[in-house]
Amino acid sequence: MNVELPLIVVVALIGYFGIRMLRPPTWLIVVLLLGGFLLADTFLAPAIESGTRTGVDVVNGTTK
C-alpha cells in the first residue's frame, strides 16, 4: 500500500515535532528554511522544488 504525502506536509510535521520535543538543532532549522522556500513565491522556488523532486526520485529509484 502506497501513501502519498506532499513534501510540505512532511517538512511541517518534522518541524512541529522537532520544536515540541527538542531544542532546535541546525539540521531542523535547515529543514524549516527549505519548507519556507517551498511555500515562497519567489523566482528560486521552482528551481528548489524541481531539485527536491529530482533528489527524491534518485533516492527512491524512480524515473519520469
PDBQT receptor file of N, H, CA, C and O in Angstrom, charges set to zero:
ATOM      1  N   MET A   1       0.843  -1.181   0.000  1.00  0.00    +0.000 N 
ATOM      2  CA  MET A   1       0.000   0.000   0.000  1.00  0.00    +0.000 C 
ATOM      3  C   MET A   1       0.887   1.242   0.000  1.00  0.00    +0.000 C 
ATOM      4  O   MET A   1       1.762   1.390   0.853  1.00  0.00    +0.000 OA
ATOM      5  N   ASN A   2       0.658   2.116  -0.944  1.00  0.00    +0.000 N 
ATOM      6  H   ASN A   2      -0.053   1.996  -1.637  1.00  0.00    +0.000 HD
ATOM      7  CA  ASN A   2       1.422   3.353  -1.040  1.00  0.00    +0.000 C 
ATOM      8  C   ASN A   2       0.645   4.497  -0.421  1.00  0.00    +0.000 C 
ATOM      9  O   ASN A   2      -0.566   4.614  -0.605  1.00  0.00    +0.000 OA
ATOM     10  N   VAL A   3       1.348   5.331   0.309  1.00  0.00    +0.000 N 
ATOM     11  H   VAL A   3       2.332   5.235   0.458  1.00  0.00    +0.000 HD
ATOM     12  CA  VAL A   3       0.762   6.536   0.884  1.00  0.00    +0.000 C 
ATOM     13  C   VAL A   3       1.529   7.713   0.310  1.00  0.00    +0.000 C 
ATOM     14  O   VAL A   3       2.752   7.784   0.431  1.00  0.00    +0.000 OA
ATOM     15  N   GLU A   4       0.814   8.633  -0.313  1.00  0.00    +0.000 N 
ATOM     16  H   GLU A   4      -0.179   8.575  -0.411  1.00  0.00    +0.000 HD
ATOM     17  CA  GLU A   4       1.458   9.800  -0.902  1.00  0.00    +0.000 C 
ATOM     18  C   GLU A   4       1.148  11.029  -0.060  1.00  0.00    +0.000 C 
ATOM     19  O   GLU A   4      -0.012  11.348   0.201  1.00  0.00    +0.000 OA
ATOM     20  N   LEU A   5       2.216  11.715   0.363  1.00  0.00    +0.000 N 
ATOM     21  H   LEU A   5       3.158  11.456   0.151  1.00  0.00    +0.000 HD
ATOM     22  CA  LEU A   5       2.083  12.950   1.114  1.00  0.00    +0.000 C 
ATOM     23  C   LEU A   5       2.860  14.043   0.395  1.00  0.00    +0.000 C 
ATOM     24  O   LEU A   5       3.952  13.794  -0.115  1.00  0.00    +0.000 OA
ATOM     25  N   PRO A   6       2.310  15.241   0.349  1.00  0.00    +0.000 N 
ATOM     26  CA  PRO A   6       3.091  16.344  -0.208  1.00  0.00    +0.000 C 
ATOM     27  C   PRO A   6       4.335  16.595   0.667  1.00  0.00    +0.000 C 
ATOM     28  O   PRO A   6       4.300  16.408   1.883  1.00  0.00    +0.000 OA
ATOM     29  N   LEU A   7       5.407  17.013   0.035  1.00  0.00    +0.000 N 
ATOM     30  H   LEU A   7       5.435  17.165  -0.953  1.00  0.00    +0.000 HD
ATOM     31  CA  LEU A   7       6.650  17.245   0.760  1.00  0.00    +0.000 C 
ATOM     32  C   LEU A   7       6.462  18.262   1.876  1.00  0.00    +0.000 C 
ATOM     33  O   LEU A   7       7.059  18.116   2.943  1.00  0.00    +0.000 OA
ATOM     34  N   ILE A   8       5.654  19.277   1.659  1.00  0.00    +0.000 N 
ATOM     35  H   ILE A   8       5.169  19.396   0.793  1.00  0.00    +0.000 HD
ATOM     36  CA  ILE A   8       5.483  20.308   2.673  1.00  0.00    +0.000 C 
ATOM     37  C   ILE A   8       4.822  19.751   3.927  1.00  0.00    +0.000 C 
ATOM     38  O   ILE A   8       5.090  20.245   5.022  1.00  0.00    +0.000 OA
ATOM     39  N   VAL A   9       3.967  18.738   3.803  1.00  0.00    +0.000 N 
ATOM     40  H   VAL A   9       3.749  18.337   2.913  1.00  0.00    +0.000 HD
ATOM     41  CA  VAL A   9       3.350  18.111   4.982  1.00  0.00    +0.000 C 
ATOM     42  C   VAL A   9       4.418  17.401   5.804  1.00  0.00    +0.000 C 
ATOM     43  O   VAL A   9       4.425  17.502   7.031  1.00  0.00    +0.000 OA
ATOM     44  N   VAL A  10       5.310  16.691   5.144  1.00  0.00    +0.000 N 
ATOM     45  H   VAL A  10       5.304  16.610   4.147  1.00  0.00    +0.000 HD
ATOM     46  CA  VAL A  10       6.398  16.004   5.834  1.00  0.00    +0.000 C 
ATOM     47  C   VAL A  10       7.301  17.015   6.531  1.00  0.00    +0.000 C 
ATOM     48  O   VAL A  10       7.677  16.815   7.686  1.00  0.00    +0.000 OA
ATOM     49  N   VAL A  11       7.652  18.095   5.842  1.00  0.00    +0.000 N 
ATOM     50  H   VAL A  11       7.346  18.257   4.903  1.00  0.00    +0.000 HD
ATOM     51  CA  VAL A  11       8.505  19.129   6.428  1.00  0.00    +0.000 C 
ATOM     52  C   VAL A  11       7.819  19.777   7.627  1.00  0.00    +0.000 C 
ATOM     53  O   VAL A  11       8.463  20.022   8.647  1.00  0.00    +0.000 OA
ATOM     54  N   ALA A  12       6.524  20.056   7.515  1.00  0.00    +0.000 N 
ATOM     55  H   ALA A  12       6.001  19.856   6.687  1.00  0.00    +0.000 HD
ATOM     56  CA  ALA A  12       5.787  20.667   8.619  1.00  0.00    +0.000 C 
ATOM     57  C   ALA A  12       5.722  19.738   9.828  1.00  0.00    +0.000 C 
ATOM     58  O   ALA A  12       5.878  20.195  10.961  1.00  0.00    +0.000 OA
ATOM     59  N   LEU A  13       5.498  18.457   9.610  1.00  0.00    +0.000 N 
ATOM     60  H   LEU A  13       5.372  18.086   8.690  1.00  0.00    +0.000 HD
ATOM     61  CA  LEU A  13       5.452  17.508  10.725  1.00  0.00    +0.000 C 
ATOM     62  C   LEU A  13       6.812  17.388  11.411  1.00  0.00    +0.000 C 
ATOM     63  O   LEU A  13       6.888  17.356  12.640  1.00  0.00    +0.000 OA
ATOM     64  N   ILE A  14       7.872  17.321  10.631  1.00  0.00    +0.000 N 
ATOM     65  H   ILE A  14       7.810  17.347   9.633  1.00  0.00    +0.000 HD
ATOM     66  CA  ILE A  14       9.218  17.272  11.215  1.00  0.00    +0.000 C 
ATOM     67  C   ILE A  14       9.475  18.528  12.045  1.00  0.00    +0.000 C 
ATOM     68  O   ILE A  14      10.005  18.445  13.153  1.00  0.00    +0.000 OA
ATOM     69  N   GLY A  15       9.107  19.667  11.521  1.00  0.00    +0.000 N 
ATOM     70  H   GLY A  15       8.677  19.734  10.621  1.00  0.00    +0.000 HD
ATOM     71  CA  GLY A  15       9.296  20.923  12.249  1.00  0.00    +0.000 C 
ATOM     72  C   GLY A  15       8.489  20.988  13.527  1.00  0.00    +0.000 C 
ATOM     73  O   GLY A  15       9.011  21.387  14.567  1.00  0.00    +0.000 OA
ATOM     74  N   TYR A  16       7.223  20.603  13.467  1.00  0.00    +0.000 N 
ATOM     75  H   TYR A  16       6.799  20.279  12.622  1.00  0.00    +0.000 HD
ATOM     76  CA  TYR A  16       6.354  20.660  14.643  1.00  0.00    +0.000 C 
ATOM     77  C   TYR A  16       6.871  19.758  15.761  1.00  0.00    +0.000 C 
ATOM     78  O   TYR A  16       7.045  20.200  16.896  1.00  0.00    +0.000 OA
ATOM     79  N   PHE A  17       7.116  18.489  15.428  1.00  0.00    +0.000 N 
ATOM     80  H   PHE A  17       6.976  18.130  14.505  1.00  0.00    +0.000 HD
ATOM     81  CA  PHE A  17       7.568  17.559  16.462  1.00  0.00    +0.000 C 
ATOM     82  C   PHE A  17       8.995  17.862  16.920  1.00  0.00    +0.000 C 
ATOM     83  O   PHE A  17       9.334  17.629  18.081  1.00  0.00    +0.000 OA
ATOM     84  N   GLY A  18       9.820  18.371  16.031  1.00  0.00    +0.000 N 
ATOM     85  H   GLY A  18       9.545  18.560  15.088  1.00  0.00    +0.000 HD
ATOM     86  CA  GLY A  18      11.171  18.744  16.425  1.00  0.00    +0.000 C 
ATOM     87  C   GLY A  18      11.193  19.879  17.429  1.00  0.00    +0.000 C 
ATOM     88  O   GLY A  18      11.963  19.847  18.389  1.00  0.00    +0.000 OA
ATOM     89  N   ILE A  19      10.361  20.873  17.217  1.00  0.00    +0.000 N 
ATOM     90  H   ILE A  19       9.735  20.898  16.437  1.00  0.00    +0.000 HD
ATOM     91  CA  ILE A  19      10.301  22.005  18.145  1.00  0.00    +0.000 C 
ATOM     92  C   ILE A  19       9.669  21.588  19.466  1.00  0.00    +0.000 C 
ATOM     93  O   ILE A  19      10.104  22.041  20.525  1.00  0.00    +0.000 OA
ATOM     94  N   ARG A  20       8.651  20.734  19.423  1.00  0.00    +0.000 N 
ATOM     95  H   ARG A  20       8.297  20.366  18.563  1.00  0.00    +0.000 HD
ATOM     96  CA  ARG A  20       7.985  20.286  20.653  1.00  0.00    +0.000 C 
ATOM     97  C   ARG A  20       8.882  19.400  21.507  1.00  0.00    +0.000 C 
ATOM     98  O   ARG A  20       8.820  19.471  22.735  1.00  0.00    +0.000 OA
ATOM     99  N   MET A  21       9.705  18.575  20.893  1.00  0.00    +0.000 N 
ATOM    100  H   MET A  21       9.755  18.517  19.896  1.00  0.00    +0.000 HD
ATOM    101  CA  MET A  21      10.465  17.578  21.642  1.00  0.00    +0.000 C 
ATOM    102  C   MET A  21      11.928  17.939  21.865  1.00  0.00    +0.000 C 
ATOM    103  O   MET A  21      12.546  17.437  22.804  1.00  0.00    +0.000 OA
ATOM    104  N   LEU A  22      12.481  18.782  21.041  1.00  0.00    +0.000 N 
ATOM    105  H   LEU A  22      11.978  19.190  20.278  1.00  0.00    +0.000 HD
ATOM    106  CA  LEU A  22      13.912  19.062  21.086  1.00  0.00    +0.000 C 
ATOM    107  C   LEU A  22      14.188  20.545  21.101  1.00  0.00    +0.000 C 
ATOM    108  O   LEU A  22      13.352  21.351  20.693  1.00  0.00    +0.000 OA
ATOM    109  N   ARG A  23      15.343  20.892  21.564  1.00  0.00    +0.000 N 
ATOM    110  H   ARG A  23      16.022  20.237  21.895  1.00  0.00    +0.000 HD
ATOM    111  CA  ARG A  23      15.848  22.236  21.319  1.00  0.00    +0.000 C 
ATOM    112  C   ARG A  23      16.299  22.237  19.864  1.00  0.00    +0.000 C 
ATOM    113  O   ARG A  23      17.101  21.387  19.478  1.00  0.00    +0.000 OA
ATOM    114  N   PRO A  24      15.810  23.166  19.047  1.00  0.00    +0.000 N 
ATOM    115  CA  PRO A  24      16.065  23.072  17.604  1.00  0.00    +0.000 C 
ATOM    116  C   PRO A  24      17.556  23.045  17.236  1.00  0.00    +0.000 C 
ATOM    117  O   PRO A  24      18.268  24.020  17.475  1.00  0.00    +0.000 OA
ATOM    118  N   PRO A  25      18.025  21.946  16.663  1.00  0.00    +0.000 N 
ATOM    119  CA  PRO A  25      19.404  21.890  16.165  1.00  0.00    +0.000 C 
ATOM    120  C   PRO A  25      19.494  22.510  14.771  1.00  0.00    +0.000 C 
ATOM    121  O   PRO A  25      18.489  22.904  14.179  1.00  0.00    +0.000 OA
ATOM    122  N   THR A  26      20.706  22.583  14.272  1.00  0.00    +0.000 N 
ATOM    123  H   THR A  26      21.522  22.262  14.753  1.00  0.00    +0.000 HD
ATOM    124  CA  THR A  26      20.943  23.228  12.984  1.00  0.00    +0.000 C 
ATOM    125  C   THR A  26      20.207  22.530  11.850  1.00  0.00    +0.000 C 
ATOM    126  O   THR A  26      19.654  23.203  10.981  1.00  0.00    +0.000 OA
ATOM    127  N   TRP A  27      20.183  21.184  11.831  1.00  0.00    +0.000 N 
ATOM    128  H   TRP A  27      20.632  20.637  12.537  1.00  0.00    +0.000 HD
ATOM    129  CA  TRP A  27      19.525  20.467  10.738  1.00  0.00    +0.000 C 
ATOM    130  C   TRP A  27      18.035  20.776  10.691  1.00  0.00    +0.000 C 
ATOM    131  O   TRP A  27      17.450  20.831   9.609  1.00  0.00    +0.000 OA
ATOM    132  N   LEU A  28      17.413  20.979  11.849  1.00  0.00    +0.000 N 
ATOM    133  H   LEU A  28      17.888  20.934  12.728  1.00  0.00    +0.000 HD
ATOM    134  CA  LEU A  28      15.993  21.294  11.879  1.00  0.00    +0.000 C 
ATOM    135  C   LEU A  28      15.734  22.685  11.310  1.00  0.00    +0.000 C 
ATOM    136  O   LEU A  28      14.747  22.905  10.608  1.00  0.00    +0.000 OA
ATOM    137  N   ILE A  29      16.616  23.606  11.613  1.00  0.00    +0.000 N 
ATOM    138  H   ILE A  29      17.418  23.428  12.183  1.00  0.00    +0.000 HD
ATOM    139  CA  ILE A  29      16.483  24.951  11.057  1.00  0.00    +0.000 C 
ATOM    140  C   ILE A  29      16.580  24.905   9.538  1.00  0.00    +0.000 C 
ATOM    141  O   ILE A  29      15.829  25.595   8.849  1.00  0.00    +0.000 OA
ATOM    142  N   VAL A  30      17.501  24.095   9.008  1.00  0.00    +0.000 N 
ATOM    143  H   VAL A  30      18.111  23.534   9.567  1.00  0.00    +0.000 HD
ATOM    144  CA  VAL A  30      17.648  23.955   7.554  1.00  0.00    +0.000 C 
ATOM    145  C   VAL A  30      16.372  23.370   6.945  1.00  0.00    +0.000 C 
ATOM    146  O   VAL A  30      15.925  23.827   5.893  1.00  0.00    +0.000 OA
ATOM    147  N   VAL A  31      15.781  22.360   7.599  1.00  0.00    +0.000 N 
ATOM    148  H   VAL A  31      16.144  21.988   8.453  1.00  0.00    +0.000 HD
ATOM    149  CA  VAL A  31      14.536  21.748   7.101  1.00  0.00    +0.000 C 
ATOM    150  C   VAL A  31      13.411  22.780   7.076  1.00  0.00    +0.000 C 
ATOM    151  O   VAL A  31      12.647  22.836   6.112  1.00  0.00    +0.000 OA
ATOM    152  N   LEU A  32      13.303  23.590   8.113  1.00  0.00    +0.000 N 
ATOM    153  H   LEU A  32      13.924  23.545   8.896  1.00  0.00    +0.000 HD
ATOM    154  CA  LEU A  32      12.253  24.608   8.157  1.00  0.00    +0.000 C 
ATOM    155  C   LEU A  32      12.475  25.692   7.104  1.00  0.00    +0.000 C 
ATOM    156  O   LEU A  32      11.517  26.189   6.513  1.00  0.00    +0.000 OA
ATOM    157  N   LEU A  33      13.725  26.056   6.869  1.00  0.00    +0.000 N 
ATOM    158  H   LEU A  33      14.504  25.652   7.349  1.00  0.00    +0.000 HD
ATOM    159  CA  LEU A  33      14.003  27.026   5.816  1.00  0.00    +0.000 C 
ATOM    160  C   LEU A  33      13.656  26.472   4.442  1.00  0.00    +0.000 C 
ATOM    161  O   LEU A  33      13.151  27.198   3.586  1.00  0.00    +0.000 OA
ATOM    162  N   LEU A  34      13.926  25.183   4.228  1.00  0.00    +0.000 N 
ATOM    163  H   LEU A  34      14.337  24.592   4.923  1.00  0.00    +0.000 HD
ATOM    164  CA  LEU A  34      13.543  24.549   2.965  1.00  0.00    +0.000 C 
ATOM    165  C   LEU A  34      12.025  24.598   2.791  1.00  0.00    +0.000 C 
ATOM    166  O   LEU A  34      11.533  24.868   1.695  1.00  0.00    +0.000 OA
ATOM    167  N   GLY A  35      11.294  24.340   3.852  1.00  0.00    +0.000 N 
ATOM    168  H   GLY A  35      11.693  24.120   4.742  1.00  0.00    +0.000 HD
ATOM    169  CA  GLY A  35       9.834  24.445   3.788  1.00  0.00    +0.000 C 
ATOM    170  C   GLY A  35       9.380  25.851   3.449  1.00  0.00    +0.000 C 
ATOM    171  O   GLY A  35       8.422  26.034   2.697  1.00  0.00    +0.000 OA
ATOM    172  N   GLY A  36      10.061  26.845   4.000  1.00  0.00    +0.000 N 
ATOM    173  H   GLY A  36      10.839  26.697   4.611  1.00  0.00    +0.000 HD
ATOM    174  CA  GLY A  36       9.737  28.234   3.683  1.00  0.00    +0.000 C 
ATOM    175  C   GLY A  36       9.967  28.556   2.218  1.00  0.00    +0.000 C 
ATOM    176  O   GLY A  36       9.176  29.260   1.591  1.00  0.00    +0.000 OA
ATOM    177  N   PHE A  37      11.063  28.030   1.679  1.00  0.00    +0.000 N 
ATOM    178  H   PHE A  37      11.706  27.458   2.189  1.00  0.00    +0.000 HD
ATOM    179  CA  PHE A  37      11.324  28.254   0.262  1.00  0.00    +0.000 C 
ATOM    180  C   PHE A  37      10.273  27.576  -0.608  1.00  0.00    +0.000 C 
ATOM    181  O   PHE A  37       9.868  28.125  -1.633  1.00  0.00    +0.000 OA
ATOM    182  N   LEU A  38       9.831  26.394  -0.209  1.00  0.00    +0.000 N 
ATOM    183  H   LEU A  38      10.160  25.949   0.624  1.00  0.00    +0.000 HD
ATOM    184  CA  LEU A  38       8.824  25.698  -1.000  1.00  0.00    +0.000 C 
ATOM    185  C   LEU A  38       7.497  26.449  -1.002  1.00  0.00    +0.000 C 
ATOM    186  O   LEU A  38       6.747  26.385  -1.977  1.00  0.00    +0.000 OA
ATOM    187  N   LEU A  39       7.208  27.151   0.073  1.00  0.00    +0.000 N 
ATOM    188  H   LEU A  39       7.817  27.202   0.865  1.00  0.00    +0.000 HD
ATOM    189  CA  LEU A  39       5.964  27.916   0.146  1.00  0.00    +0.000 C 
ATOM    190  C   LEU A  39       6.080  29.305  -0.466  1.00  0.00    +0.000 C 
ATOM    191  O   LEU A  39       5.079  29.919  -0.838  1.00  0.00    +0.000 OA
ATOM    192  N   ALA A  40       7.290  29.783  -0.565  1.00  0.00    +0.000 N 
ATOM    193  H   ALA A  40       8.103  29.284  -0.263  1.00  0.00    +0.000 HD
ATOM    194  CA  ALA A  40       7.504  31.157  -1.035  1.00  0.00    +0.000 C 
ATOM    195  C   ALA A  40       7.198  31.289  -2.523  1.00  0.00    +0.000 C 
ATOM    196  O   ALA A  40       7.332  30.340  -3.295  1.00  0.00    +0.000 OA
ATOM    197  N   ASP A  41       6.792  32.470  -2.890  1.00  0.00    +0.000 N 
ATOM    198  H   ASP A  41       6.683  33.241  -2.263  1.00  0.00    +0.000 HD
ATOM    199  CA  ASP A  41       6.513  32.752  -4.300  1.00  0.00    +0.000 C 
ATOM    200  C   ASP A  41       7.650  33.598  -4.853  1.00  0.00    +0.000 C 
ATOM    201  O   ASP A  41       7.484  34.776  -5.169  1.00  0.00    +0.000 OA
ATOM    202  N   THR A  42       8.820  32.954  -4.961  1.00  0.00    +0.000 N 
ATOM    203  H   THR A  42       8.955  31.997  -4.704  1.00  0.00    +0.000 HD
ATOM    204  CA  THR A  42       9.989  33.654  -5.482  1.00  0.00    +0.000 C 
ATOM    205  C   THR A  42      10.439  32.978  -6.763  1.00  0.00    +0.000 C 
ATOM    206  O   THR A  42       9.932  31.918  -7.130  1.00  0.00    +0.000 OA
ATOM    207  N   PHE A  43      11.396  33.598  -7.441  1.00  0.00    +0.000 N 
ATOM    208  H   PHE A  43      11.808  34.459  -7.143  1.00  0.00    +0.000 HD
ATOM    209  CA  PHE A  43      11.922  33.002  -8.667  1.00  0.00    +0.000 C 
ATOM    210  C   PHE A  43      12.759  31.760  -8.366  1.00  0.00    +0.000 C 
ATOM    211  O   PHE A  43      12.989  30.954  -9.268  1.00  0.00    +0.000 OA
ATOM    212  N   LEU A  44      13.221  31.582  -7.129  1.00  0.00    +0.000 N 
ATOM    213  H   LEU A  44      13.034  32.236  -6.397  1.00  0.00    +0.000 HD
ATOM    214  CA  LEU A  44      14.003  30.408  -6.763  1.00  0.00    +0.000 C 
ATOM    215  C   LEU A  44      13.143  29.197  -6.403  1.00  0.00    +0.000 C 
ATOM    216  O   LEU A  44      13.623  28.066  -6.465  1.00  0.00    +0.000 OA
ATOM    217  N   ALA A  45      11.896  29.411  -6.032  1.00  0.00    +0.000 N 
ATOM    218  H   ALA A  45      11.505  30.330  -5.981  1.00  0.00    +0.000 HD
ATOM    219  CA  ALA A  45      11.039  28.324  -5.569  1.00  0.00    +0.000 C 
ATOM    220  C   ALA A  45      10.878  27.194  -6.595  1.00  0.00    +0.000 C 
ATOM    221  O   ALA A  45      10.985  26.030  -6.210  1.00  0.00    +0.000 OA
ATOM    222  N   PRO A  46      10.628  27.477  -7.875  1.00  0.00    +0.000 N 
ATOM    223  CA  PRO A  46      10.513  26.375  -8.832  1.00  0.00    +0.000 C 
ATOM    224  C   PRO A  46      11.800  25.564  -8.970  1.00  0.00    +0.000 C 
ATOM    225  O   PRO A  46      11.746  24.344  -9.127  1.00  0.00    +0.000 OA
ATOM    226  N   ALA A  47      12.940  26.219  -8.914  1.00  0.00    +0.000 N 
ATOM    227  H   ALA A  47      12.984  27.210  -8.787  1.00  0.00    +0.000 HD
ATOM    228  CA  ALA A  47      14.212  25.500  -9.018  1.00  0.00    +0.000 C 
ATOM    229  C   ALA A  47      14.451  24.621  -7.800  1.00  0.00    +0.000 C 
ATOM    230  O   ALA A  47      14.929  23.494  -7.934  1.00  0.00    +0.000 OA
ATOM    231  N   ILE A  48      14.123  25.122  -6.612  1.00  0.00    +0.000 N 
ATOM    232  H   ILE A  48      13.734  26.037  -6.503  1.00  0.00    +0.000 HD
ATOM    233  CA  ILE A  48      14.292  24.338  -5.387  1.00  0.00    +0.000 C 
ATOM    234  C   ILE A  48      13.336  23.152  -5.397  1.00  0.00    +0.000 C 
ATOM    235  O   ILE A  48      13.725  22.039  -5.043  1.00  0.00    +0.000 OA
ATOM    236  N   GLU A  49      12.088  23.382  -5.801  1.00  0.00    +0.000 N 
ATOM    237  H   GLU A  49      11.772  24.286  -6.089  1.00  0.00    +0.000 HD
ATOM    238  CA  GLU A  49      11.112  22.288  -5.848  1.00  0.00    +0.000 C 
ATOM    239  C   GLU A  49      11.533  21.227  -6.863  1.00  0.00    +0.000 C 
ATOM    240  O   GLU A  49      11.428  20.031  -6.593  1.00  0.00    +0.000 OA
ATOM    241  N   SER A  50      12.002  21.658  -8.013  1.00  0.00    +0.000 N 
ATOM    242  H   SER A  50      12.088  22.630  -8.232  1.00  0.00    +0.000 HD
ATOM    243  CA  SER A  50      12.454  20.718  -9.032  1.00  0.00    +0.000 C 
ATOM    244  C   SER A  50      13.645  19.900  -8.544  1.00  0.00    +0.000 C 
ATOM    245  O   SER A  50      13.701  18.687  -8.748  1.00  0.00    +0.000 OA
ATOM    246  N   GLY A  51      14.586  20.565  -7.906  1.00  0.00    +0.000 N 
ATOM    247  H   GLY A  51      14.540  21.551  -7.741  1.00  0.00    +0.000 HD
ATOM    248  CA  GLY A  51      15.751  19.866  -7.367  1.00  0.00    +0.000 C 
ATOM    249  C   GLY A  51      15.377  18.879  -6.273  1.00  0.00    +0.000 C 
ATOM    250  O   GLY A  51      15.943  17.788  -6.195  1.00  0.00    +0.000 OA
ATOM    251  N   THR A  52      14.428  19.259  -5.430  1.00  0.00    +0.000 N 
ATOM    252  H   THR A  52      13.968  20.145  -5.493  1.00  0.00    +0.000 HD
ATOM    253  CA  THR A  52      13.966  18.369  -4.368  1.00  0.00    +0.000 C 
ATOM    254  C   THR A  52      13.274  17.153  -4.955  1.00  0.00    +0.000 C 
ATOM    255  O   THR A  52      13.511  16.028  -4.516  1.00  0.00    +0.000 OA
ATOM    256  N   ARG A  53      12.418  17.373  -5.946  1.00  0.00    +0.000 N 
ATOM    257  H   ARG A  53      12.225  18.287  -6.303  1.00  0.00    +0.000 HD
ATOM    258  CA  ARG A  53      11.732  16.237  -6.590  1.00  0.00    +0.000 C 
ATOM    259  C   ARG A  53      12.732  15.301  -7.269  1.00  0.00    +0.000 C 
ATOM    260  O   ARG A  53      12.591  14.080  -7.197  1.00  0.00    +0.000 OA
ATOM    261  N   THR A  54      13.731  15.870  -7.920  1.00  0.00    +0.000 N 
ATOM    262  H   THR A  54      13.846  16.862  -7.978  1.00  0.00    +0.000 HD
ATOM    263  CA  THR A  54      14.751  15.045  -8.560  1.00  0.00    +0.000 C 
ATOM    264  C   THR A  54      15.523  14.238  -7.522  1.00  0.00    +0.000 C 
ATOM    265  O   THR A  54      15.812  13.059  -7.730  1.00  0.00    +0.000 OA
ATOM    266  N   GLY A  55      15.851  14.875  -6.413  1.00  0.00    +0.000 N 
ATOM    267  H   GLY A  55      15.617  15.832  -6.244  1.00  0.00    +0.000 HD
ATOM    268  CA  GLY A  55      16.542  14.172  -5.338  1.00  0.00    +0.000 C 
ATOM    269  C   GLY A  55      15.723  13.044  -4.761  1.00  0.00    +0.000 C 
ATOM    270  O   GLY A  55      16.254  11.969  -4.484  1.00  0.00    +0.000 OA
ATOM    271  N   VAL A  56      14.429  13.273  -4.575  1.00  0.00    +0.000 N 
ATOM    272  H   VAL A  56      13.997  14.146  -4.800  1.00  0.00    +0.000 HD
ATOM    273  CA  VAL A  56      13.541  12.216  -4.068  1.00  0.00    +0.000 C 
ATOM    274  C   VAL A  56      13.446  11.084  -5.075  1.00  0.00    +0.000 C 
ATOM    275  O   VAL A  56      13.460   9.916  -4.688  1.00  0.00    +0.000 OA
ATOM    276  N   ASP A  57      13.349  11.402  -6.355  1.00  0.00    +0.000 N 
ATOM    277  H   ASP A  57      13.338  12.352  -6.670  1.00  0.00    +0.000 HD
ATOM    278  CA  ASP A  57      13.314  10.376  -7.393  1.00  0.00    +0.000 C 
ATOM    279  C   ASP A  57      14.590   9.547  -7.406  1.00  0.00    +0.000 C 
ATOM    280  O   ASP A  57      14.542   8.329  -7.578  1.00  0.00    +0.000 OA
ATOM    281  N   VAL A  58      15.726  10.203  -7.224  1.00  0.00    +0.000 N 
ATOM    282  H   VAL A  58      15.765  11.192  -7.084  1.00  0.00    +0.000 HD
ATOM    283  CA  VAL A  58      17.001   9.478  -7.203  1.00  0.00    +0.000 C 
ATOM    284  C   VAL A  58      17.053   8.536  -5.999  1.00  0.00    +0.000 C 
ATOM    285  O   VAL A  58      17.464   7.382  -6.127  1.00  0.00    +0.000 OA
ATOM    286  N   VAL A  59      16.638   9.027  -4.834  1.00  0.00    +0.000 N 
ATOM    287  H   VAL A  59      16.304   9.964  -4.730  1.00  0.00    +0.000 HD
ATOM    288  CA  VAL A  59      16.651   8.198  -3.624  1.00  0.00    +0.000 C 
ATOM    289  C   VAL A  59      15.688   7.022  -3.766  1.00  0.00    +0.000 C 
ATOM    290  O   VAL A  59      16.011   5.900  -3.375  1.00  0.00    +0.000 OA
ATOM    291  N   ASN A  60      14.515   7.280  -4.321  1.00  0.00    +0.000 N 
ATOM    292  H   ASN A  60      14.253   8.191  -4.639  1.00  0.00    +0.000 HD
ATOM    293  CA  ASN A  60      13.515   6.211  -4.477  1.00  0.00    +0.000 C 
ATOM    294  C   ASN A  60      13.795   5.298  -5.661  1.00  0.00    +0.000 C 
ATOM    295  O   ASN A  60      13.198   4.226  -5.760  1.00  0.00    +0.000 OA
ATOM    296  N   GLY A  61      14.669   5.687  -6.542  1.00  0.00    +0.000 N 
ATOM    297  H   GLY A  61      15.154   6.558  -6.461  1.00  0.00    +0.000 HD
ATOM    298  CA  GLY A  61      14.991   4.882  -7.712  1.00  0.00    +0.000 C 
ATOM    299  C   GLY A  61      13.926   4.919  -8.782  1.00  0.00    +0.000 C 
ATOM    300  O   GLY A  61      13.809   3.983  -9.572  1.00  0.00    +0.000 OA
ATOM    301  N   THR A  62      13.145   5.990  -8.821  1.00  0.00    +0.000 N 
ATOM    302  H   THR A  62      13.240   6.751  -8.178  1.00  0.00    +0.000 HD
ATOM    303  CA  THR A  62      12.099   6.130  -9.842  1.00  0.00    +0.000 C 
ATOM    304  C   THR A  62      12.561   7.133 -10.891  1.00  0.00    +0.000 C 
ATOM    305  O   THR A  62      13.370   8.019 -10.620  1.00  0.00    +0.000 OA
ATOM    306  N   THR A  63      12.032   6.969 -12.077  1.00  0.00    +0.000 N 
ATOM    307  H   THR A  63      11.374   6.249 -12.298  1.00  0.00    +0.000 HD
ATOM    308  CA  THR A  63      12.338   7.911 -13.160  1.00  0.00    +0.000 C 
ATOM    309  C   THR A  63      11.054   8.386 -13.790  1.00  0.00    +0.000 C 
ATOM    310  O   THR A  63      10.030   7.705 -13.730  1.00  0.00    +0.000 OA
ATOM    311  N   LYS A  64      11.109   9.553 -14.394  1.00  0.00    +0.000 N 
ATOM    312  H   LYS A  64      11.941  10.106 -14.443  1.00  0.00    +0.000 HD
ATOM    313  CA  LYS A  64       9.930  10.097 -15.084  1.00  0.00    +0.000 C 
ATOM    314  C   LYS A  64      10.170  10.073 -16.567  1.00  0.00    +0.000 C 
ATOM    315  O   LYS A  64       9.306  10.485 -17.340  1.00  0.00    +0.000 OA
TER     316      LYS A  64
